[in-house]
Amino acid sequence: MQNENIEKEIKCAVLGYGPAFNMGKRHCELIKETEGLRLVSICDLNPERTATAKKDFPEVITYNSVEEMLKKVELDLVSIVTPHNTHAFLTLQCLKAGKHVVVEKPMCITVKEATEMIETAKAQRKMLSVFHNRRFDGDFLAIKEVIDKGLIGEVFHIETGGGGYHHPGYWWRSDKKVSGGAFYDWGAHFVDWVLNLIPKKMVGIAGFFHKLVWNDVTNEDHVGALIRFENGAVADVQLSNIDRIGRPRWRILGTKGAILDKGGGSFKVNTEIEGIPASMEVKYKETDWRRYYRNIARHLLFREKLEITPQSARRVIAVFETAEKAAKSGKIEPVPYE
């Protein structure tokens, strides 16, 4: 954007400055690093957190009331970095106040909430995007490039996920009413990745939810979804806190080859070149989370196409909700809005 004439700046606020992972601070840093965006305010209900925010970013105005900030500060965009069950309410509040919104992943808890958020943004003629920043992780970018270039042919089977055997911790991310459940944390990344590797309509989901060990928290111990696409491709996504042996981060099968990623900076690709079997090790690309806010700025200032749409983020929520429904019914369930 350096060579383009920027007639105005997008005035930004970050809502939520909790200490967990310091994601509120990270959003502030990304905004400040992005040409065309200007950080003007930070809001958190806890005065101790806004005091910390003021030390980190002395130039901003801090608030402990969302209503007060929206009323008193001239803003164009609010980035929401709060617990999952607050995303829908706060997004609607900011949209109805006439602000563009970036909301942390997962977008919300239910498809119904996601749809109301999308429809409200449309009615208010405001941008809504979800911070699926890990679409720009170096490992995923490298895997997607290999697939997009046709090195393994058409993808027909994916296995992915993560976990281990450990207590999930005593905090809101372990509280199903607040977090949405075990799928709603890292599962938001894995499912979003899968839906970008197989850009086809989902036709059904089977779900498997287990609550067996950690009975002092309300999140599930192990969750899984089998996603079937209209072209016959299948994705198996699992997240677990009771997995003592683990699984590769990625096992991807295509009609011409396969990818196996165990982590560690590179992954294995088996393919064939002019009929000759070939194997190679592909290094991860460089992670570029700044790309997310660059796109937000360019979308708002120059009408560049929005890379992460709320409709794509709603598909992730649909997978979670449908997988849980399928786990309860014991049947393969259809996916809303597909």
C-alpha positions in Angstrom: 0.0 0.0 0.0 3.1 2.2 0.2 2.6 3.7 -3.3 -1.1 4.3 -3.0 -2.7 7.5 -1.8 -4.5 6.9 1.4 -7.1 9.6 1.9 -8.2 8.4 5.3 -7.2 6.1 8.1 -9.4 3.5 9.6 -9.8 4.3 13.3 -9.6 1.1 15.3 -10.5 -0.2 18.8 -9.7 -3.5 20.5 -12.3 -4.9 22.8 -10.9 -7.4 25.3 -7.3 -7.2 26.8 -7.2 -10.4 28.8 -3.8 -11.8 29.8 -4.5 -15.3 28.3 -2.1 -15.6 25.3 -2.1 -11.8 25.2 -4.2 -11.9 22.0 -5.7 -8.5 22.7 -2.2 -7.1 22.8 -1.4 -9.0 19.6 -4.4 -7.5 17.8 -3.2 -4.0 18.9 0.3 -4.7 17.6 -1.0 -6.0 14.2 -3.3 -3.0 13.8 -0.4 -0.6 14.6 1.8 -2.4 12.1 -0.7 -2.1 9.3 -0.7 1.0 7.0 -4.1 2.6 6.8 -5.2 1.5 10.3 -4.8 3.5 13.5 -5.3 2.2 17.0 -7.2 4.8 19.1 -8.9 2.9 21.9 -8.8 -0.3 24.0 -11.7 -1.5 26.2 -11.8 -4.2 28.9 -14.3 -4.6 31.8 -11.3 -5.1 34.2 -9.6 -1.8 35.2 -6.4 -3.7 35.9 -6.3 -4.9 32.3 -6.9 -1.4 30.9 -4.2 -0.1 33.1 -1.8 -2.6 31.5 -3.1 -1.7 28.1 -2.3 2.0 28.8 1.2 1.1 29.7 1.6 -1.0 26.6 0.0 1.7 24.3 0.2 5.1 26.0 -1.4 6.9 23.1 -4.8 5.1 23.2 -7.9 6.0 25.2 -9.0 3.2 27.5 -12.5 2.3 28.6 -14.1 -0.2 31.0 -17.5 0.1 29.3 -18.3 -1.0 25.7 -21.3 1.4 25.6 -19.2 4.4 26.8 -16.4 3.7 24.2 -18.9 3.3 21.3 -20.6 6.6 22.3 -17.5 8.7 23.1 -14.8 7.6 20.6 -14.8 8.2 16.9 -14.3 4.7 15.5 -14.6 2.9 12.2 -13.6 -0.7 13.3 -13.8 -2.7 16.5 -11.8 -5.9 16.9 -13.4 -8.2 19.5 -11.1 -10.4 21.6 -13.3 -11.9 24.3 -14.6 -15.3 25.4 -16.5 -17.2 22.7 -20.0 -16.9 24.2 -19.8 -13.1 24.1 -18.8 -12.9 20.4 -22.3 -12.7 18.9 -23.7 -10.2 21.4 -20.7 -7.8 21.2 -20.5 -8.1 17.4 -24.2 -7.2 17.1 -23.7 -4.3 19.5 -20.8 -2.9 17.5 -22.4 -3.4 14.1 -25.6 -1.7 15.3 -23.5 1.2 16.5 -22.3 1.6 12.9 -18.8 0.0 13.2 -17.0 -2.5 11.1 -16.1 -5.6 13.1 -13.3 -8.1 13.3 -14.2 -10.9 15.7 -11.8 -13.5 17.1 -12.3 -17.1 16.1 -14.5 -19.0 16.6 -17.0 -16.7 15.1 -19.6 -17.6 17.8 -21.3 -20.6 19.3 -24.2 -21.4 17.0 -25.2 -21.2 13.4 -28.2 -19.1 14.4 -25.9 -16.5 16.0 -23.6 -16.5 13.0 -26.5 -15.9 10.6 -27.8 -13.0 12.7 -24.3 -11.5 12.7 -24.1 -11.8 8.9 -27.5 -10.4 8.3 -27.0 -7.5 10.7 -23.7 -6.6 9.0 -25.4 -6.6 5.6 -28.3 -4.5 6.9 -25.9 -2.0 8.5 -23.7 -2.1 5.3 -20.6 -2.8 7.5 -17.8 -5.3 7.1 -17.7 -8.4 9.3 -14.7 -10.7 9.3 -13.4 -13.4 11.6 -9.8 -13.6 12.7 -8.9 -17.0 11.2 -5.3 -15.9 11.3 -3.9 -19.4 11.0 -4.9 -19.6 7.4 -1.6 -17.7 7.1 0.5 -20.1 9.1 3.6 -21.2 7.2 2.9 -24.9 7.4 -0.6 -24.6 6.1 0.5 -22.2 3.3 3.1 -24.7 2.1 0.6 -27.6 2.2 -2.0 -25.6 0.3 0.6 -24.6 -2.3 1.5 -28.3 -2.9 -2.2 -29.2 -3.3 -3.0 -26.2 -5.5 -0.2 -27.0 -7.8 -1.6 -30.5 -8.3 1.4 -32.4 -6.9 -0.9 -35.0 -5.2 -3.8 -34.7 -7.5 -7.4 -34.4 -6.3 -7.6 -34.7 -2.5 -10.1 -37.4 -1.4 -9.1 -38.1 2.2 -7.8 -35.9 5.1 -6.9 -36.9 8.6 -5.9 -34.0 10.9 -6.3 -32.8 14.5 -4.3 -32.6 17.7 -4.2 -33.2 21.4 -2.5 -35.3 24.1 -3.3 -36.7 27.5 -3.6 -33.8 29.9 -6.1 -32.0 32.1 -7.6 -29.2 30.0 -7.3 -26.6 32.8 -9.7 -24.8 35.1 -10.8 -21.7 33.1 -13.4 -20.5 30.7 -11.9 -22.5 27.8 -12.9 -25.7 29.7 -16.4 -24.4 30.4 -18.7 -25.6 27.7 -21.3 -22.9 28.3 -18.6 -20.2 27.7 -16.3 -21.9 25.2 -18.8 -23.9 23.2 -17.0 -27.2 23.8 -13.7 -28.9 23.1 -14.1 -28.4 19.3 -14.2 -24.6 19.6 -10.6 -23.8 20.4 -8.0 -25.4 18.1 -10.8 -27.2 16.3 -11.7 -23.8 14.7 -8.3 -23.8 13.0 -8.3 -27.4 11.9 -11.8 -27.2 10.4 -11.1 -23.9 8.7 -8.0 -25.4 7.2 -9.9 -28.5 5.9 -12.6 -26.4 4.4 -10.0 -24.4 2.5 -8.2 -27.6 1.2 -11.5 -29.2 0.0 -13.5 -26.2 -1.3 -16.6 -28.3 -1.9 -20.1 -28.4 -0.5 -20.5 -30.5 2.7 -23.2 -33.1 2.3 -23.1 -34.8 5.8 -21.3 -35.0 9.1 -20.9 -37.8 11.6 -19.9 -36.8 15.1 -18.2 -38.6 18.0 -18.1 -36.9 21.4 -16.6 -38.6 24.5 -16.7 -37.5 28.2 -14.8 -40.2 30.0 -12.0 -38.9 32.2 -11.9 -35.2 33.2 -15.2 -34.9 35.0 -14.3 -31.7 36.9 -14.7 -29.6 33.7 -17.6 -29.4 31.4 -15.9 -29.6 28.0 -15.7 -32.9 26.2 -12.5 -35.0 26.6 -12.4 -36.1 23.0 -14.3 -34.9 19.9 -14.3 -36.0 16.3 -16.1 -35.2 13.1 -16.2 -37.1 9.8 -17.1 -34.6 7.1 -18.3 -35.9 3.7 -18.1 -33.6 0.7 -20.2 -33.6 -2.5 -17.3 -35.0 -4.5 -16.9 -38.0 -2.2 -13.9 -36.6 -0.3 -13.9 -37.3 3.5 -12.1 -35.4 6.3 -11.5 -36.9 9.7 -10.9 -34.1 12.3 -10.2 -35.0 16.0 -9.3 -33.0 19.1 -8.4 -34.9 22.3 -7.3 -34.5 25.9 -7.2 -38.3 26.4 -4.9 -39.3 23.5 -1.7 -40.9 24.9 -0.2 -41.8 21.5 -1.0 -38.9 19.2 -1.4 -38.8 15.4 0.3 -36.9 12.6 -0.8 -33.3 12.3 -1.7 -34.0 8.6 -2.3 -37.2 6.5 -3.6 -36.1 3.2 -4.3 -38.5 0.3 -4.7 -37.5 -3.3 -5.2 -39.3 -6.6 -1.6 -38.8 -7.5 0.2 -38.7 -4.1 0.0 -37.9 -0.4 1.2 -35.6 2.3 2.4 -36.6 5.8 3.2 -33.8 8.3 4.4 -34.7 11.8 5.5 -31.2 12.6 9.1 -29.9 12.9 9.4 -27.5 10.0 8.7 -29.6 7.0 6.5 -32.4 5.6 6.8 -35.3 3.3 5.2 -35.4 -0.1 5.0 -38.7 -2.1 4.0 -38.2 -5.7 5.1 -39.2 -9.2 6.8 -37.2 -12.0 6.1 -38.4 -15.5 5.2 -41.8 -14.2 8.2 -42.1 -11.9 7.5 -42.3 -8.1 9.1 -39.5 -6.3 9.4 -38.4 -2.6 10.4 -35.0 -1.3 10.6 -33.0 1.9 8.9 -29.6 1.7 9.8 -26.8 4.1 7.2 -24.7 5.7 6.7 -21.2 4.4 7.0 -18.1 6.6 4.0 -17.4 8.7 2.4 -14.0 7.9 -0.4 -13.1 10.3 0.1 -9.4 9.2 -1.6 -10.4 5.9 -5.0 -10.6 7.7 -5.1 -6.9 8.7 -3.4 -5.8 5.5 -6.4 -7.3 3.7 -8.8 -5.7 6.1 -7.3 -2.3 5.5 -7.2 -2.7 1.7 -10.8 -4.0 1.7 -12.1 -0.9 3.6 -9.9 1.6 1.8 -9.6 0.2 -1.7 -12.4 -2.4 -1.9 -10.0 -5.3 -2.2 -11.8 -8.6 -1.9 -12.2 -9.7 1.7 -10.1 -12.9 2.2 -12.0 -14.2 5.3 -15.7 -13.7 4.9 -18.2 -14.3 7.7 -19.9 -16.9 5.5 -16.8 -19.0 5.4 -16.4 -18.7 9.2 -20.1 -19.8 9.6 -19.2 -23.0 7.9 -16.8 -23.8 10.7 -19.5 -23.3 13.3 -21.9 -25.4 11.3 -19.4 -28.3 11.4 -19.1 -28.1 15.2 -22.9 -27.8 15.8 -23.7 -30.6 13.3 -21.0 -32.9 14.7 -22.5 -32.6 18.2 -26.0 -33.2 16.8 -24.8 -36.3 14.9 -23.0 -37.6 18.0 -26.3 -37.4 19.9 -28.5 -38.9 17.1 -26.0 -41.5 16.0 -26.8 -40.5 12.4 -25.1 -38.6 9.6 -26.6 -35.2 9.7 -27.0 -32.6 6.9 -25.1 -29.3 7.3 -27.0 -26.0 7.5 -26.4 -23.4 4.7 -24.6 -25.9 2.4 
